Amino acid sequence: MQDKTILRAADVVAILNIAKPTFYRWIKEGRFPAGVKYGPNTTGWPRHVVDGWLAAKESAQPAPAQ
């Protein structure tokens, strides 16, 4: 079952450990998915979208040399 939690921008910034301007630049550049508008002044990111994005980034990393 998917986590139905909706994360606000500050939550996503904290999870990614990046600055807020970097977060919005990534969205503008298409490097991070745009949020879902829930109201005129409310945008959020479903937790499963953020988790999926992180998982894709982690799997794209090259394997460490041995």
Residue frames as a rotation matrix with the C-alpha (Angstrom) as fourth column:
MET 1
0.579 0.816 0.000 0.00
0.816 -0.579 0.000 0.00
0.000 0.000 -1.000 0.00
GLN 2
-0.164 -0.637 0.753 1.31
0.596 -0.672 -0.439 3.44
0.786 0.376 0.490 -0.95
ASP 3
-0.485 -0.067 -0.872 2.02
0.779 -0.487 -0.395 6.05
-0.398 -0.871 0.288 1.67
LYS 4
0.287 0.734 0.616 -0.63
0.897 -0.431 0.096 8.75
0.336 0.525 -0.782 1.15
THR 5
0.202 -0.279 -0.939 1.43
0.654 -0.675 0.341 11.44
-0.729 -0.683 0.046 2.89
ILE 6
0.709 -0.002 0.705 1.65
0.557 -0.611 -0.562 14.76
0.432 0.791 -0.432 1.08
LEU 7
-0.029 -0.821 -0.570 4.95
0.923 -0.241 0.300 16.59
-0.383 -0.517 0.765 1.55
ARG 8
0.947 0.230 -0.223 5.27
0.160 -0.942 -0.295 20.34
-0.278 0.244 -0.929 1.34
ALA 9
0.694 -0.705 0.142 8.30
-0.047 -0.242 -0.969 22.02
0.718 0.666 -0.202 -0.26
ALA 10
0.230 -0.629 0.742 10.06
-0.934 -0.358 -0.014 22.48
0.274 -0.690 -0.670 3.09
ASP 11
0.600 0.046 0.799 9.68
-0.430 0.861 0.273 18.76
-0.675 -0.507 0.536 3.81
VAL 12
0.934 -0.240 0.266 11.11
0.357 0.565 -0.744 17.75
0.028 0.789 0.613 0.43
VAL 13
0.521 -0.771 0.365 14.00
-0.420 -0.604 -0.677 20.21
0.743 0.199 -0.639 0.80
ALA 14
0.262 -0.391 0.882 14.82
-0.942 0.096 0.323 18.68
-0.210 -0.915 -0.343 4.18
ILE 15
0.775 0.067 0.628 14.67
-0.035 0.997 -0.062 15.12
-0.630 0.026 0.776 2.84
LEU 16
0.830 -0.443 0.339 16.92
0.453 0.180 -0.873 15.97
0.326 0.878 0.350 -0.10
ASN 17
0.392 -0.671 -0.629 19.19
0.642 -0.290 0.710 18.13
-0.659 -0.682 0.317 2.08
ILE 18
-0.426 -0.440 0.790 19.31
0.869 -0.443 0.221 20.92
0.252 0.781 0.571 -0.50
ALA 19
-0.850 0.116 -0.513 18.55
0.094 -0.926 -0.365 24.64
-0.518 -0.359 0.777 -0.49
LYS 20
0.104 0.994 0.036 15.06
0.356 -0.004 -0.934 25.79
-0.929 0.110 -0.354 -1.44
PRO 21
0.304 0.000 -0.953 16.30
-0.730 -0.642 -0.233 27.76
-0.612 0.766 -0.195 -4.49
THR 22
-0.777 -0.609 -0.159 18.05
-0.588 0.614 0.527 24.60
-0.224 0.503 -0.835 -5.74
PHE 23
-0.574 0.655 0.492 14.82
0.378 0.745 -0.550 22.65
-0.727 -0.130 -0.675 -5.31
TYR 24
0.455 0.809 -0.372 12.80
0.045 -0.438 -0.898 25.12
-0.889 0.392 -0.236 -7.37
ARG 25
-0.062 -0.556 -0.829 15.54
-0.908 -0.314 0.279 25.33
-0.415 0.770 -0.485 -10.00
TRP 26
-0.903 -0.255 0.347 15.48
-0.148 0.940 0.307 21.51
-0.404 0.225 -0.886 -10.35
ILE 27
-0.058 0.958 0.282 11.71
0.478 0.275 -0.835 21.66
-0.877 0.086 -0.474 -10.89
LYS 28
0.501 0.226 -0.835 12.06
-0.445 -0.760 -0.473 24.41
-0.742 0.609 -0.281 -13.49
GLU 29
-0.331 -0.756 -0.564 14.79
-0.916 0.113 0.385 22.43
-0.227 0.645 -0.730 -15.29
GLY 30
0.528 0.629 -0.571 12.71
-0.731 0.679 0.072 19.23
0.433 0.379 0.818 -15.19
ARG 31
-0.475 -0.798 -0.369 15.19
-0.403 0.571 -0.716 17.47
0.782 -0.191 -0.593 -12.90
PHE 32
-0.956 0.292 -0.007 12.55
0.132 0.410 -0.902 16.95
-0.261 -0.864 -0.431 -10.20
PRO 33
-0.451 0.847 0.282 8.81
0.794 0.236 0.561 16.34
0.408 0.476 -0.779 -10.67
ALA 34
-0.660 0.345 0.667 6.49
-0.337 -0.930 0.147 19.30
0.671 -0.128 0.730 -10.34
GLY 35
-0.941 0.322 0.099 4.17
-0.007 0.275 -0.961 19.26
-0.337 -0.906 -0.256 -7.38
VAL 36
-0.426 0.892 0.148 0.43
0.783 0.282 0.554 18.77
0.453 0.352 -0.819 -7.32
LYS 37
-0.813 0.236 0.532 -1.68
-0.337 -0.936 -0.100 21.90
0.474 -0.261 0.841 -6.81
TYR 38
-0.602 0.605 -0.522 -4.12
0.771 0.612 -0.179 21.19
0.210 -0.510 -0.834 -3.98
GLY 39
0.481 0.723 -0.496 -5.39
0.773 -0.617 -0.149 24.77
-0.414 -0.311 -0.856 -3.73
PRO 40
0.914 -0.072 0.399 -4.58
0.202 -0.772 -0.602 28.29
0.352 0.631 -0.691 -4.90
ASN 41
0.421 -0.793 0.440 -1.62
-0.812 -0.546 -0.208 28.57
0.405 -0.270 -0.874 -2.53
THR 42
0.310 -0.241 0.920 -0.93
-0.637 0.666 0.389 24.92
-0.706 -0.706 0.053 -1.75
THR 43
0.439 -0.282 -0.853 1.40
-0.690 0.502 -0.521 22.60
0.575 0.818 0.026 -3.64
GLY 44
0.344 -0.315 0.885 2.54
-0.718 0.519 0.464 19.24
-0.606 -0.794 -0.048 -2.39
TRP 45
-0.254 -0.498 -0.829 4.45
-0.831 0.551 -0.077 16.16
0.495 0.669 -0.554 -3.46
PRO 46
0.847 0.530 -0.024 3.04
-0.458 0.753 0.472 12.72
0.269 -0.389 0.881 -2.69
ARG 47
0.351 -0.746 0.566 5.55
-0.702 0.190 0.687 10.80
-0.620 -0.638 -0.457 -0.57
HIS 48
0.469 -0.152 0.870 5.66
0.367 0.929 -0.035 7.92
-0.803 0.336 0.492 -3.06
VAL 49
0.935 -0.162 0.315 6.71
0.238 -0.371 -0.898 10.32
0.262 0.915 -0.308 -5.84
VAL 50
0.550 -0.766 0.333 9.64
-0.823 -0.565 0.059 11.64
0.143 -0.306 -0.941 -3.78
ASP 51
0.266 -0.427 0.864 10.61
-0.434 0.748 0.502 8.11
-0.861 -0.509 0.013 -2.69
GLY 52
0.740 0.077 0.669 10.43
0.488 0.623 -0.611 6.89
-0.464 0.778 0.424 -6.30
TRP 53
0.881 -0.447 0.154 12.60
-0.212 -0.665 -0.716 9.76
0.422 0.599 -0.681 -7.51
LEU 54
0.320 -0.779 0.540 15.19
-0.914 -0.103 0.393 9.01
-0.251 -0.619 -0.745 -4.82
ALA 55
0.391 -0.125 0.912 15.16
-0.026 0.989 0.147 5.29
-0.920 -0.082 0.383 -5.66
ALA 56
0.919 -0.035 0.394 15.70
0.395 0.120 -0.911 6.05
-0.015 0.992 0.124 -9.36
LYS 57
0.669 -0.714 0.210 18.65
-0.633 -0.694 -0.344 8.30
0.391 0.098 -0.915 -8.53
GLU 58
0.228 -0.586 0.777 20.18
-0.756 0.396 0.521 5.68
-0.613 -0.707 -0.353 -6.26
SER 59
0.544 0.018 0.839 19.82
0.284 0.937 -0.204 2.91
-0.790 0.349 0.504 -8.85
ALA 60
0.962 -0.174 0.211 21.42
0.149 -0.313 -0.938 5.14
0.229 0.934 -0.275 -11.52
GLN 61
0.548 -0.810 0.207 24.61
-0.785 -0.413 0.461 5.47
-0.288 -0.415 -0.863 -9.46
PRO 62
0.261 -0.525 -0.810 27.53
-0.527 0.626 -0.575 3.40
0.809 0.577 -0.113 -10.76
ALA 63
0.924 0.028 -0.381 28.53
0.245 0.721 0.648 0.44
0.293 -0.692 0.659 -8.63
PRO 64
0.677 -0.721 0.146 31.54
-0.653 -0.498 0.570 1.11
-0.339 -0.482 -0.808 -6.40
ALA 65
0.334 -0.668 -0.665 34.83
-0.577 0.413 -0.705 -0.24
0.745 0.619 -0.248 -7.73
GLN 66
0.949 -0.012 0.315 36.19
-0.254 0.565 0.785 -3.24
-0.187 -0.825 0.533 -5.89
